[in-house]
Amino acid sequence: MPQDELTEVARAQKSAATTSRKVPRIVVLGGGSVGLYSARRIRKRLGGREAAIVVVDPRPYMTYQPFLPEAAAGSIDGRHVVAPLRRAVKGVDLLQGLVTHIDHAGRRVTIQPESGDAYTIRYDHLVVGLGAVSRTLPIPGLAETAIGFKTVEEAIAVRNQVLNRIDVASSTWDPETRRRMLTFVFVGGGFAGVEAIGEVESMARAAVKYYPEIDASDLRFVLVEGSPRILPEVSAELGGYTLDQLRKRDMEIYLSTFLSSCVDGHIVLSNGQEFDADTVVWTAGVKANPVLKDSDLPLDKLGRVTTNAFLQVVDADGTVVPDAWAAGDCAAVPDLVAGGTCPPNAQHAIRQANRLGENLAKALRSVEPTEYRHKNVGAVASLGMYQGVAQMFGRIKVRGWFAWVLHRTYHVMAMPTWNRKIRIMAGWTGALFLRREVISLGSIHDPRAAFRAASQPPAPTQAAGAATTPDDAALAADPKADDKA
């Protein structure tokens, strides 16, 4: 066979071998803590020829939720508590869309983009990190009145709402209307609720210093919690300390109390209290992403994907579901240290994501995976500027200014990318000298409102005393008409 023909055959064989070699596709559902950290770890362990990674999320960024209270208070710029996925996760494909159906038996996921028709993608391995959504209750008026506190958009909306109500109340003289505007209700006494009310109240107190028409005592902050205590994640001692600190700042705390109704801003509590408020913030718990119910993955009674300690999806009998992995708030991961399942917090989600990435990479290389085991290092909470509580290693309890510093230090180090760490610390440093901004930009929620108003044709007007009869109208148009007649 001539040499040139041998060369062509060799090229064809090489091309066929390249085409037949299949690179496994790993689809990561969710771009939060689990999605970002697991994708980064998988890519770090596996090269582009070993695995193709696809991350699916409706938002192009990951939100670091522990910093939402500070974003709501203006201590951190809202843009800095999110990490752009295309910048934070290199070497992966990103699909922006909402997951609507998971068919693991067929290895397919259905995605609904913001614009256009839904489509389906196939995969070889699935990572479920869809997180959680606000757990709401069928309370009259809740859906129409309240603001959630799970996303950066909601945190900024809370900030603008509070500052806007202060702005408007400063020019309102009716006492009942002012009282309604300056009443702010937070439902939920866990970390999210306590940190949110502590930070926002601190911001509001700082803001009213610039309003001579409003006294700090005019502000009314109310926290409603259904259990007998707040901050169940820390000791009863620190929970009691937090309760005392909030009450010293004239906040109203109602324990063992539920929100019964908030129709049109009229608040009705289970203890009989009734009052009006323009602002209701809902932080009363989370639930696993409901899209999991539209899948063939095994779920527990709370709607979470069941896993083993290796973060592999397992059924009720403990049998591993091939090629499926899950972690974070949407997964029931066994807690090998404390028992039960791991609580839904960032501390576990980030560590689970890294372990999942390691185990998936090991599985593709036929190496035994490692169990996820993590001893809780503690909990930190901010109660507003220069106030906080912290519990470390179970027995060390810190409160006040030092706990507030620990809170900021721990979370800024956990924030992904040095870009965001530096921007956050620069913002804090600037606030020490320049004070934080207390400006409401509520109009950003409907930026076209002013343009629409300017585009409307002027409404027809009548001069005072204008006649309505045809003859009088003609006279008004031509005053000399009567003389002509």
N, C-alpha and C positions, 0 to 999 in steps of 0.2 A: 504493500500500500504506500503510495507517495507520501512524503513528509507532510505536505500541506493538508492532506486528508487526515493523517494521524493527529495533526494539531486541532482540526475542527472537531474530531471525535472527542478529544480530551476536553475541549471547551464545553461541548454539549454535556459530557458526563459531569463536569464540575458544576454547570448550571443546574442540572437535574438534582444533584446532591444538595445544592444550596436551596432549591425550591422545596425539596422534600423535608428538609430539616425544619421542624416546627418549633418556634420559640413560644413557650407557654405564656399565656396572657393572664395577668393578675388584675382583677377589677376591684378597686377599693371604693366602697359606697360610703360617702360622707367625707367632707373636707375639714372636719373639726380636729380636735386633738388626736383622736385615734387615726383618722385618715392621713393627716399630715405626718405624724411621727412614724407610723407604720410604713408608709410609702418611702419616707426618707431612709429608714433602716433597711428596708428590702433593697432599695437601689444601692445603698452603701455596700451590702453584702453580695448582690448579684449584678453582674454587668449587663449591658444592653443585649448581648447575645444569649444570655441565660434566662431573661424574663422581660416581657413587655408589661409596663404598669400603666393602668388607666385609673384616674381618680375622678369620681362623679359627685358633683355637689351643685345645688342651685345658686350658690354664692361663689364668687371668685376669690374668697379669702377665708381664713380661719379666724374665729373670734376667741380671744382669751377671756373667758367669762369672769374669772375672779377680779378682773379690773373694770368690770361694767359699773360698779358703784362709783368708782373714782371718775369714770368717764361721765356719768350722770351728774357728778358734782363739779365738773370742769377742772378737776385736778390733772387729768390726762386728756389730751386731744383724742377725740373719738377715732380718728384715723390711725392712731398709734396702738390701739388695743386689738387691731386686726393685722394678720400677716398675709400678704398677697400670696396665693398658692403658687403662682407661676414664678415667683421670686424665691419662695421658701423651699419649694420642692423641685429640684432640677432632675432632668432625665426621665420625666414621666409625661404622659398625655393627660390633659385636663378636659373634661366634658362638663359644660355648665348646663345643668338641667335637673329636674326633679325625678327621682326614682318612683315609679308608680306600680311596678310589679316585679317580683323576683321568682323566677322559675329555675330553682337549682337543679332539679332533675334534668332539665333540658339545657342547663348551663347558659341561661339567658336572662338578661335584665332589660326591662322596658324603661325608657327615659322620655320624659316630656320636657322639651326645651321651652324657654320663655316665649319663643316665636317659632311657629311652624308645627308640623305634625310630629307625633311621638314616633320613636324608632327603637329598635332592639339591637343590643350588642351581645356577642357571645364571649365566654371566658372559659378558662381552665381552672382557675382558683378564685375564690371569692373571699373578700374581707369585708365584714359588716361593721361599720362604725358610724351608723346613722344618728347616734346620740339620742337626745330626748327633747320633748316639747313641753310647754306649760301644761300642767294638769289642772284643768278647769272643772267647775261644778255647775250644775244647772241652777244657778242663782239668778233670780230675775234682775235684768239690767246689767249683768256682769259683762256680757259680750259687747254691749253697746257703749258702756261707760269706761271700763277699766283699761289700763295699759299693762302689758306684760313686761317681763324683765329678763328675757333670755337672749336677746340680740343687741348689737350695738345700736341699731336703729331705734329700738325701744328705749334704751338708756338715754339716748340723745333726745328722744321725744319727751321723756320724763323731765329732763333738765329744762327744755324749752317751755313745757307746760307750767312748771313751778315758777320760773322767772317771768313768764308772760302773765300769770295770775297776779304776781306781785306788781308788775307794771300797771295792769289795768286797775287793780284795787287802789293804787295810789291816787287815781283820779276818779274814784267812785265814792260818793258820800253817803249812800244808803247803807246803814250799819248791817242789815241782814245780808245784803249782797256782798259786802266786803267780807263778812264772816265766812260766807260760803266760799268765796274765792281764795281765802287764806287758810282754808282747812284742807289738809293733805292726809289721805288715808293709805296706809300700807298694810296689806293682808299677807300674813306669813311671818313667823318668827324664827326661821332658820337663818343660815349664814346670809343668803341672798337678801332676805327682808331686813334683817338687823343692820347689815352693812349699807344697804340702800337708804334706809331711813336715817341712819347716822350720818352718812356722807351728804345727803341732800339737805338735811336739816342744818348741818354746818354751813353749807353753801348759802342757804336761804338767810341765815342769821347774818352772814357776811354781806349779803346783797342789800338787806333793808337798812344798813348803815348809810346808804346813799339815798334813802327815801325819807325825808323828814315827815312825810304824811303818815308813815307807818311805823309803829313801835314794834320792837321785837316780840313783845307780849301779845301782839295781834296774831302772830303765827300760831297755828294749831296743828300739831303733828300727832297722828293717831296710829298705833300699831295694834292689829288684831291677830291673835294667835289662838288656835283651837285647843292646844295642849296646855298643861299646867305650868310650863316653863318655856323659856326661849333658849336658843342655841343648844339644842340637845347634843350637838357634836362635841361639846366640851363638858367639863365637870360641872356639877350643880353649883359649886362655889363660884366659878367664873361666870356661869349663867346668872347667878344672883347678883354678882358684881355688875355685870352688864345692865341688868334690869335697873339697879340703883342709879347707875350713871345716866341712863336715858331719862329716868324720871327726874333726876336733878336738873336736867335740861328742859324740864316742863313738858316732856312728851307724855301723852296718855297711852298707857299700855293695858290692854284688856286681854287677860289670859283665860283659858277655858271658855272662849267666846268665839262665835262664828258670825260671818257676814251673812245675813238673811236676805237682804235685798239692797239694790243700789239703783233702782229705776230713776232715770232723769237726775241722778246725783243725790237722791234722797237716801241716806244711809240708814239701814235698820240692822241692829245687832241683836244677837240671840239673848243678850242680857237686858233687853228692853230699851237700850239707848237709841235715840233717833236724832239725826242732824243732817244738814246738807253739806256737800263738798263737791267741788268741781274736779278734784283729782283723786283717782283711785288707782293704786299700783298693786298688781297681783303677783305675789312671789310665793304662793302657797304650794310648793312642790312641783315635781316633774313626772312625766311618764314616758315610757319608751316610744320611739317614733312609730306612729300608728300604721305606716306603710308596711311594717313587718307582718301585719295581719293578712296582707295580700301577698303572701309568699308561702312556699312549702317547707320553710325552715321550722324546726321544733321550737316552741315558745313555752315559757312558764306562765303561771296564772297572772303575772303582771305584764304580760306581753313582751317579755325580754327573750332574746335568743339564748338558749341554754348551751353552756360550754363546759368543758372540763378544765383542769388546772393548766393544761397546755394551750388553752385558748382555742381549741378545736371545737367546732359545733358538735354537740352530741344529742341523741334523742332521749326519751324518758328512761330507757333502759341503760343509758350510758354508752351506747354504741356510737362510735365516731361517724359523723356524716362526712363522706370523702370530700376533700378539696374546699371545705368551708371553715372559715375562721371568724371570730367576733370578739369585740372588746368594748369597753367604755360603758356609757349610761344605758345603752340599748342591749347589754349583755348581762346575763346572770352568771358571773364568774365566781367560782368558789374562793372563799377567803381562807387560805390554809393556816393563817396565823390566828385570826380572831374568831373564825367559824362563820357559818352562814355564807352570804355572798358579799362581794366587795361593794361598799357604798358608792353612789354616783358622784364622784368629785374628780377634779383635775389631777389630784395627786395620784390616784389609781389609773385614770385614763391614760396619762402620758407614759407611765411605767408599763402598763399593759400593752400599749401600742408598740413600744420598743421590744418587749418580749415576744409579741406576736410576729413582728418583722423578723426577728432572729429565728424563731421556730419555723416560719414559713420557708425562709431561706435554707434552713437545715433540712426540711422535708424534701425540697427540690434536689438536694444533694445527698439524699438518703442517709441523713444523720439524725440520731435520736434527739427529739426536742427536749426543752427544759421547762419545768413547772414554773408558773408565775407565783411567786411568794414575796409578799411585801409587808413589813411591819410598819404600821402607821407611825410616822415620825412626829406627828402632832397636828395642830390646827392653829391658824392665825386669823384674826378678824379685825378689821378697822371699824371704829365707831365714829369716824369723822377726823378732822385735823388734830393730830397729836394725841389721839386717844385710840386705844385698842386693847385686845386681850389675846393671849397666846397660851397654848398648852403643848409642851414639848416632851417627847419620850414618856408620855403617860403621867409623870409626876411633877414635872417642872411647870409651874404656873407663873405667867408674867402678865402684868397689866399696865395700863397707862402709856406713857410716851415710848418706853422701850419696846413694848409689844407692837405699837404702831410702826416703829422702825423695822422690827422683825417682819411684819406683814409686808411692807414695801420691798424689803430686801429679798425675801423668799420669792415673791411673785415676779419681781423684775428679772431674777435669774432664771425663772421657769418660762418666761416669755420667749417664744421662738424668734430667732435671728437677732444678731447683734445690732442690726439696723434699728429694730424696734426698741431694744434695750436702751440704746444710746439716746434715741429720741425721747423716750419716757423720762429718763434721768435728766436730760436737758430741760424738759418741761418742768419737772419738779424744782430744779435749781433756779430756773427763771421765776417760778412762783414765789420762792423765798424772798426775792428782792422786789418783784413787781406786783405781787398779789395775783390771784387767779381772776379770770374774766367772769363777770356776772351779767353778761348780755344775752338776751333771749333772741334766738334766730328762728322763731316759730314759723315764719313765713316760708322757710325752706321746705316744709312739708307739703306746700302747695305753691310752688314758685311761679306758676302761670296765673295766679289769681289777679295780680295787678295788671298784667297784660290783657287778660280777658275783660277786666273792668274798663280799661282804656279803649278797648276795641268796640265796646257797646255804643250804639248811636245814642245821642242825648235824648232823654225822654221829653215829649212835648210839654211845655209849661204854659200856664195861663197867668196873665197879670191879675193882681188883686182887683176884684170888682168887675172882672171881664164879663160881658154879657154872654148868654148861652143861646139866645134866639138867633136865627139867621140874619135878621135885620141888624141886630145889635153887633153881631160878629162882623158884618160888612162895615158898620160904622166904626168899629174898633180898628178895622184895617185901613179905612179912609175917613178921617175925622170930618172932611168937607162934604161927605156924601149927603148929609142932612141938608146942607145949604144948597147943594145941587138939586135935591128933590124939591 
